Amino acid sequence: MSSDESDIDPATKQITYTVVKPDWRHPDLHNWLRIFDQLHHLSHLNSWSDDRRGSFAHMHVGSHKVHKKVHAPPQLPINAYNPQWLEGREALYVKHVLCPKTEQYNFSHDLDVIAYVMPQFILVGLI
């Protein structure tokens, strides 16, 4: 869901991706999605299977970069959109094109899930 910019760490030769947040995305949604990225990476690292088909999940490195040219997906819960971004849109665009759902979504994870990925966040400097 993020636009990512790849880079190669000269010391480790490992590919990393700098996460670039779309300007329409609310910080709560962005943080909620980061947990899923880390879970995916950890599940691939800790897989009991020797089957390694498909691309290995690269490390995502957090940043404060914002991408302003991404179109927001329509019909998301209203709290998925950045309120400042919404205020800058025409009312007709918000009402008839974006059509945000009035029901808010709970963008949170169980504490067990956060504790599981926490060492990964510290390792890559996301907190």
MODELLER restraints for C-alpha pairs under 7 A, 6 or more apart:
rsr = mdl.restraints
at = mdl.atoms
rsr.add(forms.Gaussian(group=physical.xy_distance, feature=features.Distance(at['CA:2:A'], at['CA:19:A']), mean=6.32, stdev=0.5))
rsr.add(forms.Gaussian(group=physical.xy_distance, feature=features.Distance(at['CA:2:A'], at['CA:20:A']), mean=6.14, stdev=0.5))
rsr.add(forms.Gaussian(group=physical.xy_distance, feature=features.Distance(at['CA:2:A'], at['CA:21:A']), mean=6.07, stdev=0.5))
rsr.add(forms.Gaussian(group=physical.xy_distance, feature=features.Distance(at['CA:3:A'], at['CA:19:A']), mean=6.52, stdev=0.5))
rsr.add(forms.Gaussian(group=physical.xy_distance, feature=features.Distance(at['CA:3:A'], at['CA:20:A']), mean=5.41, stdev=0.5))
rsr.add(forms.Gaussian(group=physical.xy_distance, feature=features.Distance(at['CA:3:A'], at['CA:21:A']), mean=6.96, stdev=0.5))
rsr.add(forms.Gaussian(group=physical.xy_distance, feature=features.Distance(at['CA:4:A'], at['CA:17:A']), mean=5.62, stdev=0.5))
rsr.add(forms.Gaussian(group=physical.xy_distance, feature=features.Distance(at['CA:4:A'], at['CA:18:A']), mean=5.49, stdev=0.5))
rsr.add(forms.Gaussian(group=physical.xy_distance, feature=features.Distance(at['CA:4:A'], at['CA:19:A']), mean=4.85, stdev=0.5))
rsr.add(forms.Gaussian(group=physical.xy_distance, feature=features.Distance(at['CA:4:A'], at['CA:20:A']), mean=5.62, stdev=0.5))
rsr.add(forms.Gaussian(group=physical.xy_distance, feature=features.Distance(at['CA:5:A'], at['CA:17:A']), mean=5.31, stdev=0.5))
rsr.add(forms.Gaussian(group=physical.xy_distance, feature=features.Distance(at['CA:5:A'], at['CA:18:A']), mean=5.17, stdev=0.5))
rsr.add(forms.Gaussian(group=physical.xy_distance, feature=features.Distance(at['CA:5:A'], at['CA:19:A']), mean=6.81, stdev=0.5))
rsr.add(forms.Gaussian(group=physical.xy_distance, feature=features.Distance(at['CA:6:A'], at['CA:15:A']), mean=6.70, stdev=0.5))
rsr.add(forms.Gaussian(group=physical.xy_distance, feature=features.Distance(at['CA:6:A'], at['CA:16:A']), mean=5.71, stdev=0.5))
rsr.add(forms.Gaussian(group=physical.xy_distance, feature=features.Distance(at['CA:6:A'], at['CA:17:A']), mean=4.35, stdev=0.5))
rsr.add(forms.Gaussian(group=physical.xy_distance, feature=features.Distance(at['CA:6:A'], at['CA:18:A']), mean=6.36, stdev=0.5))
rsr.add(forms.Gaussian(group=physical.xy_distance, feature=features.Distance(at['CA:7:A'], at['CA:15:A']), mean=5.74, stdev=0.5))
rsr.add(forms.Gaussian(group=physical.xy_distance, feature=features.Distance(at['CA:7:A'], at['CA:16:A']), mean=5.38, stdev=0.5))
rsr.add(forms.Gaussian(group=physical.xy_distance, feature=features.Distance(at['CA:7:A'], at['CA:17:A']), mean=6.15, stdev=0.5))
rsr.add(forms.Gaussian(group=physical.xy_distance, feature=features.Distance(at['CA:8:A'], at['CA:14:A']), mean=5.64, stdev=0.5))
rsr.add(forms.Gaussian(group=physical.xy_distance, feature=features.Distance(at['CA:8:A'], at['CA:15:A']), mean=4.53, stdev=0.5))
rsr.add(forms.Gaussian(group=physical.xy_distance, feature=features.Distance(at['CA:8:A'], at['CA:16:A']), mean=6.08, stdev=0.5))
rsr.add(forms.Gaussian(group=physical.xy_distance, feature=features.Distance(at['CA:9:A'], at['CA:15:A']), mean=6.41, stdev=0.5))
rsr.add(forms.Gaussian(group=physical.xy_distance, feature=features.Distance(at['CA:15:A'], at['CA:58:A']), mean=6.26, stdev=0.5))
rsr.add(forms.Gaussian(group=physical.xy_distance, feature=features.Distance(at['CA:16:A'], at['CA:58:A']), mean=5.80, stdev=0.5))
rsr.add(forms.Gaussian(group=physical.xy_distance, feature=features.Distance(at['CA:16:A'], at['CA:59:A']), mean=4.95, stdev=0.5))
rsr.add(forms.Gaussian(group=physical.xy_distance, feature=features.Distance(at['CA:16:A'], at['CA:60:A']), mean=5.75, stdev=0.5))
rsr.add(forms.Gaussian(group=physical.xy_distance, feature=features.Distance(at['CA:16:A'], at['CA:61:A']), mean=6.66, stdev=0.5))
rsr.add(forms.Gaussian(group=physical.xy_distance, feature=features.Distance(at['CA:17:A'], at['CA:58:A']), mean=6.94, stdev=0.5))
rsr.add(forms.Gaussian(group=physical.xy_distance, feature=features.Distance(at['CA:17:A'], at['CA:59:A']), mean=6.24, stdev=0.5))
rsr.add(forms.Gaussian(group=physical.xy_distance, feature=features.Distance(at['CA:17:A'], at['CA:60:A']), mean=4.72, stdev=0.5))
rsr.add(forms.Gaussian(group=physical.xy_distance, feature=features.Distance(at['CA:17:A'], at['CA:61:A']), mean=5.83, stdev=0.5))
rsr.add(forms.Gaussian(group=physical.xy_distance, feature=features.Distance(at['CA:18:A'], at['CA:60:A']), mean=5.78, stdev=0.5))
rsr.add(forms.Gaussian(group=physical.xy_distance, feature=features.Distance(at['CA:18:A'], at['CA:61:A']), mean=4.74, stdev=0.5))
rsr.add(forms.Gaussian(group=physical.xy_distance, feature=features.Distance(at['CA:18:A'], at['CA:62:A']), mean=5.93, stdev=0.5))
rsr.add(forms.Gaussian(group=physical.xy_distance, feature=features.Distance(at['CA:18:A'], at['CA:63:A']), mean=6.44, stdev=0.5))
rsr.add(forms.Gaussian(group=physical.xy_distance, feature=features.Distance(at['CA:19:A'], at['CA:60:A']), mean=6.29, stdev=0.5))
rsr.add(forms.Gaussian(group=physical.xy_distance, feature=features.Distance(at['CA:19:A'], at['CA:61:A']), mean=6.10, stdev=0.5))
rsr.add(forms.Gaussian(group=physical.xy_distance, feature=features.Distance(at['CA:19:A'], at['CA:62:A']), mean=5.49, stdev=0.5))
rsr.add(forms.Gaussian(group=physical.xy_distance, feature=features.Distance(at['CA:19:A'], at['CA:63:A']), mean=6.16, stdev=0.5))
rsr.add(forms.Gaussian(group=physical.xy_distance, feature=features.Distance(at['CA:20:A'], at['CA:63:A']), mean=6.80, stdev=0.5))
rsr.add(forms.Gaussian(group=physical.xy_distance, feature=features.Distance(at['CA:20:A'], at['CA:65:A']), mean=5.10, stdev=0.5))
rsr.add(forms.Gaussian(group=physical.xy_distance, feature=features.Distance(at['CA:20:A'], at['CA:66:A']), mean=5.43, stdev=0.5))
rsr.add(forms.Gaussian(group=physical.xy_distance, feature=features.Distance(at['CA:20:A'], at['CA:67:A']), mean=6.07, stdev=0.5))
rsr.add(forms.Gaussian(group=physical.xy_distance, feature=features.Distance(at['CA:21:A'], at['CA:65:A']), mean=6.33, stdev=0.5))
rsr.add(forms.Gaussian(group=physical.xy_distance, feature=features.Distance(at['CA:21:A'], at['CA:66:A']), mean=4.81, stdev=0.5))
rsr.add(forms.Gaussian(group=physical.xy_distance, feature=features.Distance(at['CA:21:A'], at['CA:67:A']), mean=5.84, stdev=0.5))
rsr.add(forms.Gaussian(group=physical.xy_distance, feature=features.Distance(at['CA:22:A'], at['CA:66:A']), mean=5.57, stdev=0.5))
rsr.add(forms.Gaussian(group=physical.xy_distance, feature=features.Distance(at['CA:22:A'], at['CA:67:A']), mean=4.62, stdev=0.5))
rsr.add(forms.Gaussian(group=physical.xy_distance, feature=features.Distance(at['CA:22:A'], at['CA:68:A']), mean=6.12, stdev=0.5))
rsr.add(forms.Gaussian(group=physical.xy_distance, feature=features.Distance(at['CA:22:A'], at['CA:70:A']), mean=6.17, stdev=0.5))
rsr.add(forms.Gaussian(group=physical.xy_distance, feature=features.Distance(at['CA:23:A'], at['CA:66:A']), mean=5.68, stdev=0.5))
rsr.add(forms.Gaussian(group=physical.xy_distance, feature=features.Distance(at['CA:23:A'], at['CA:67:A']), mean=5.77, stdev=0.5))
rsr.add(forms.Gaussian(group=physical.xy_distance, feature=features.Distance(at['CA:23:A'], at['CA:68:A']), mean=5.35, stdev=0.5))
rsr.add(forms.Gaussian(group=physical.xy_distance, feature=features.Distance(at['CA:23:A'], at['CA:85:A']), mean=6.83, stdev=0.5))
rsr.add(forms.Gaussian(group=physical.xy_distance, feature=features.Distance(at['CA:24:A'], at['CA:72:A']), mean=6.11, stdev=0.5))
rsr.add(forms.Gaussian(group=physical.xy_distance, feature=features.Distance(at['CA:24:A'], at['CA:81:A']), mean=5.45, stdev=0.5))
rsr.add(forms.Gaussian(group=physical.xy_distance, feature=features.Distance(at['CA:24:A'], at['CA:82:A']), mean=5.24, stdev=0.5))
rsr.add(forms.Gaussian(group=physical.xy_distance, feature=features.Distance(at['CA:24:A'], at['CA:85:A']), mean=5.56, stdev=0.5))
rsr.add(forms.Gaussian(group=physical.xy_distance, feature=features.Distance(at['CA:25:A'], at['CA:80:A']), mean=6.12, stdev=0.5))
rsr.add(forms.Gaussian(group=physical.xy_distance, feature=features.Distance(at['CA:25:A'], at['CA:81:A']), mean=4.92, stdev=0.5))
rsr.add(forms.Gaussian(group=physical.xy_distance, feature=features.Distance(at['CA:25:A'], at['CA:82:A']), mean=5.20, stdev=0.5))
rsr.add(forms.Gaussian(group=physical.xy_distance, feature=features.Distance(at['CA:26:A'], at['CA:79:A']), mean=6.91, stdev=0.5))
rsr.add(forms.Gaussian(group=physical.xy_distance, feature=features.Distance(at['CA:26:A'], at['CA:80:A']), mean=5.29, stdev=0.5))
rsr.add(forms.Gaussian(group=physical.xy_distance, feature=features.Distance(at['CA:26:A'], at['CA:81:A']), mean=4.83, stdev=0.5))
rsr.add(forms.Gaussian(group=physical.xy_distance, feature=features.Distance(at['CA:26:A'], at['CA:82:A']), mean=4.03, stdev=0.5))
rsr.add(forms.Gaussian(group=physical.xy_distance, feature=features.Distance(at['CA:28:A'], at['CA:107:A']), mean=6.24, stdev=0.5))
rsr.add(forms.Gaussian(group=physical.xy_distance, feature=features.Distance(at['CA:29:A'], at['CA:80:A']), mean=5.74, stdev=0.5))
rsr.add(forms.Gaussian(group=physical.xy_distance, feature=features.Distance(at['CA:29:A'], at['CA:107:A']), mean=6.04, stdev=0.5))
rsr.add(forms.Gaussian(group=physical.xy_distance, feature=features.Distance(at['CA:32:A'], at['CA:107:A']), mean=5.85, stdev=0.5))
rsr.add(forms.Gaussian(group=physical.xy_distance, feature=features.Distance(at['CA:32:A'], at['CA:108:A']), mean=6.30, stdev=0.5))
rsr.add(forms.Gaussian(group=physical.xy_distance, feature=features.Distance(at['CA:38:A'], at['CA:117:A']), mean=6.29, stdev=0.5))
rsr.add(forms.Gaussian(group=physical.xy_distance, feature=features.Distance(at['CA:39:A'], at['CA:117:A']), mean=6.66, stdev=0.5))
rsr.add(forms.Gaussian(group=physical.xy_distance, feature=features.Distance(at['CA:41:A'], at['CA:57:A']), mean=5.36, stdev=0.5))
rsr.add(forms.Gaussian(group=physical.xy_distance, feature=features.Distance(at['CA:61:A'], at['CA:124:A']), mean=6.24, stdev=0.5))
rsr.add(forms.Gaussian(group=physical.xy_distance, feature=features.Distance(at['CA:61:A'], at['CA:126:A']), mean=6.97, stdev=0.5))
rsr.add(forms.Gaussian(group=physical.xy_distance, feature=features.Distance(at['CA:62:A'], at['CA:126:A']), mean=5.43, stdev=0.5))
rsr.add(forms.Gaussian(group=physical.xy_distance, feature=features.Distance(at['CA:74:A'], at['CA:97:A']), mean=6.83, stdev=0.5))
rsr.add(forms.Gaussian(group=physical.xy_distance, feature=features.Distance(at['CA:74:A'], at['CA:98:A']), mean=4.36, stdev=0.5))
rsr.add(forms.Gaussian(group=physical.xy_distance, feature=features.Distance(at['CA:74:A'], at['CA:99:A']), mean=5.96, stdev=0.5))
rsr.add(forms.Gaussian(group=physical.xy_distance, feature=features.Distance(at['CA:74:A'], at['CA:100:A']), mean=6.48, stdev=0.5))
rsr.add(forms.Gaussian(group=physical.xy_distance, feature=features.Distance(at['CA:75:A'], at['CA:98:A']), mean=6.05, stdev=0.5))
rsr.add(forms.Gaussian(group=physical.xy_distance, feature=features.Distance(at['CA:75:A'], at['CA:99:A']), mean=5.06, stdev=0.5))
rsr.add(forms.Gaussian(group=physical.xy_distance, feature=features.Distance(at['CA:75:A'], at['CA:100:A']), mean=4.51, stdev=0.5))
rsr.add(forms.Gaussian(group=physical.xy_distance, feature=features.Distance(at['CA:75:A'], at['CA:101:A']), mean=5.71, stdev=0.5))
rsr.add(forms.Gaussian(group=physical.xy_distance, feature=features.Distance(at['CA:76:A'], at['CA:100:A']), mean=5.27, stdev=0.5))
rsr.add(forms.Gaussian(group=physical.xy_distance, feature=features.Distance(at['CA:76:A'], at['CA:101:A']), mean=5.85, stdev=0.5))
rsr.add(forms.Gaussian(group=physical.xy_distance, feature=features.Distance(at['CA:77:A'], at['CA:100:A']), mean=5.59, stdev=0.5))
rsr.add(forms.Gaussian(group=physical.xy_distance, feature=features.Distance(at['CA:77:A'], at['CA:101:A']), mean=4.51, stdev=0.5))
rsr.add(forms.Gaussian(group=physical.xy_distance, feature=features.Distance(at['CA:77:A'], at['CA:102:A']), mean=6.23, stdev=0.5))
rsr.add(forms.Gaussian(group=physical.xy_distance, feature=features.Distance(at['CA:77:A'], at['CA:103:A']), mean=5.97, stdev=0.5))
rsr.add(forms.Gaussian(group=physical.xy_distance, feature=features.Distance(at['CA:77:A'], at['CA:104:A']), mean=5.34, stdev=0.5))
rsr.add(forms.Gaussian(group=physical.xy_distance, feature=features.Distance(at['CA:77:A'], at['CA:105:A']), mean=6.08, stdev=0.5))
rsr.add(forms.Gaussian(group=physical.xy_distance, feature=features.Distance(at['CA:78:A'], at['CA:100:A']), mean=5.13, stdev=0.5))
rsr.add(forms.Gaussian(group=physical.xy_distance, feature=features.Distance(at['CA:78:A'], at['CA:101:A']), mean=5.50, stdev=0.5))
rsr.add(forms.Gaussian(group=physical.xy_distance, feature=features.Distance(at['CA:78:A'], at['CA:102:A']), mean=5.62, stdev=0.5))
rsr.add(forms.Gaussian(group=physical.xy_distance, feature=features.Distance(at['CA:78:A'], at['CA:103:A']), mean=6.91, stdev=0.5))
rsr.add(forms.Gaussian(group=physical.xy_distance, feature=features.Distance(at['CA:78:A'], at['CA:104:A']), mean=6.02, stdev=0.5))
rsr.add(forms.Gaussian(group=physical.xy_distance, feature=features.Distance(at['CA:79:A'], at['CA:104:A']), mean=5.66, stdev=0.5))
rsr.add(forms.Gaussian(group=physical.xy_distance, feature=features.Distance(at['CA:79:A'], at['CA:105:A']), mean=6.80, stdev=0.5))
rsr.add(forms.Gaussian(group=physical.xy_distance, feature=features.Distance(at['CA:121:A'], at['CA:127:A']), mean=6.03, stdev=0.5))
